[in-house]
């Protein structure tokens, strides 16, 4: 039921498979250190020799997207997009990369991978996937999943997803992840064979726990609030940004009309004609410059969106904690009531209402042998219960420790990434302003020559 | 009609003071038919050598001219040698340029400060409420050094109706001159209420422009109705308004105009065909530009509205992020500053570009009216010629009538030609200035935003350098 530290079977065996190093992606520069330290994760499992593995680096890229048609599970025609994933291993010494694997995957397979990771690594803030359907669109962007711009941005998002996993000290060593990159056929079956769907916690159970848990770790409660706030504020920001983009598009494009009219007007003007004509050309340049500007901004929006979706991943970890805590509290409660029952039977006092007490009154007292038997059963149960409580406690504490470690890692990543995103936004604005100055300076010159 | 002598005196006096800046037409003395007046120079300056008539600067001569309701710039020839019947309400101002293009010596719209002697301002709109209606009056202050004005400073209040009246009188007096346009009576879209502050301000500025354009026009500036408009008290103006041809006669003229304008079009000389083509195309283009400019303003306003909301969200965000507080707050600050810059750009657009473009939209309508009137004058001639050719009616008086009409047509055409050149020059300058201003506003806007974001970037880089140097062991 509850998740013990990662199953040894799913860990990479040193031979014959190539150990999965962590790629030298821009993400998680401190990965090497963490990865080495992550050996504590497989406590008791000595499948790895640690530091040597990180000499080999790999590069992962989602390099292409292709429209395909095929038959789905219900044997109906459908169109979908497939993405080419290429894995290269980089020789540390000379930096040359060699293509080691290349295969095609579709979005639903990425989803499957993520769902699997969520189940097996509940204490990890699992990187989110890019959005399934386009949201926060402004009018020029289509919400169509087949739209080339959307597909392109999704390609980048999927690549980012894989890179995040690959640079995560724990997730990068997962076998299913490795197979995702290397085993084209049968991968889905392999994942399903792990039976992870069965191991998943039911939503209902989780919801119940959230409501009824009495003493969750305060840090997780705060984290939950934080993730709610993060989600709300980023959504709001993205919505307004989309509206601003829409308006900005309008301003630029309307100027394009000047180009046409100036050109027509210049035909009837003798002295002003040349100035009008060339000014009109600059207006056209101005109007068309907005397309690239907004495309760049879309990448910025995608960076924010990733953290919007990360909020959900954070909440998933909190939910897990609540579930475990609730489970613990229930187990403790159960144990306490059993102990009490036992005590009552032993001392003969009936302090609480019980069915047994009722039936005793109705059908007569039980025999001492019967009572002894019951006490024995209870004592066994109590013993078992105490063992379980102990291990649950231990689990719970392990979970909190590990989860919190990953959350700290996540926080640092988030701060770095968001700061970088904001700075890149400023850079974009600067570029836009420079272009604007140039166009209008040219236009002004044309106007003054009229 | 009053004494012709007085009128001639007035005309000569006017000649000595006529400013011909940008207007190459006023060489009344240089044409063959003139008599009694010195020839004017070709350099566009009023003839300094023109013999000053006794009492020329006296206002008494001018009073007579006022009563005559004549345009002082009228060709003296017409006054002395032609029939007084020409001095009807449809009188025109003939200008005989020697060579129009060579007369273009001035490209500035505003007269040189030292040559300008009539300064007008329109301000202080005030609301007046009566039992029947509510209306706005505008204060008009006139400062002048001209002798024909009783005083050097005047302050009157006028309402839109009064401006309409003035425009009508000017059009009557000078059917083929390009009269400056008035702002529209109503603005169809965007305005709910007549007394909206923006509407009033826009109108005030347009009215100010209207009067100043008249003041700068070499012919119109001496128009008597114009003077009365600027100087008369309210009751004086209303009694003056009641004079002049009645409504019926004016209506009759309109009917004649419509009927005969088609004929005028057929015999239109080549240069006026060209002019008409230009006017049609120009009208199309300027209307489009007006629409485009209005649309840009609207889009910029909506962009500004959205931007206002954008900055504060970053502040909100900073409340839940410990490590990103400063960065987020700085970004919010930058966005707000860009917001202000956008606001400034918008107001620049609405001040420099939009009114100018719109004025020329109205001008283009005005030009079409001028063309029509010219055509109508020509049509009058053509119908008489036709009558003579086909001996339809009693043809004894026809040759004489035709002669007069021929003169009338020639004068009308010349007036238009000269004013046309002047108008074109002004138009080019105004358009050039307006668009240059717009470009300037945009450059300034982008420069401000650039500075804002660059300083943000610098501060972030500095912070980063500080942080990394702190981290170093």
Interface residues (C-beta under 8 A of the other chain):
Chain A: X226 X229 X230 X233 X234 X236 X237 X240 X241 X243 X244 X246 X247 X248 X250 X251 X254 X255 X257 X258 X261 X264 X265 X267 X268 X269 X271 X272 X275 X279 X415 X418 X419 X422 X423 X425 X426 X427 X429 X430 X433 X434 X436 X437 X440 X441 X443 X444 X447 X448 X450
Chain B: X277 X278 X281 X282 X285 X288 X289 X292 X295 X296 X299 X300 X302 X303 X306 X307 X309 X310 X313 X314 X316 X317 X320 X321 X323 X324 X327 X328 X331 X334 X338 X428 X431 X432 X435 X436 X439 X440 X442 X443 X445 X446 X447 X449 X450 X453 X454 X456 X457 X460
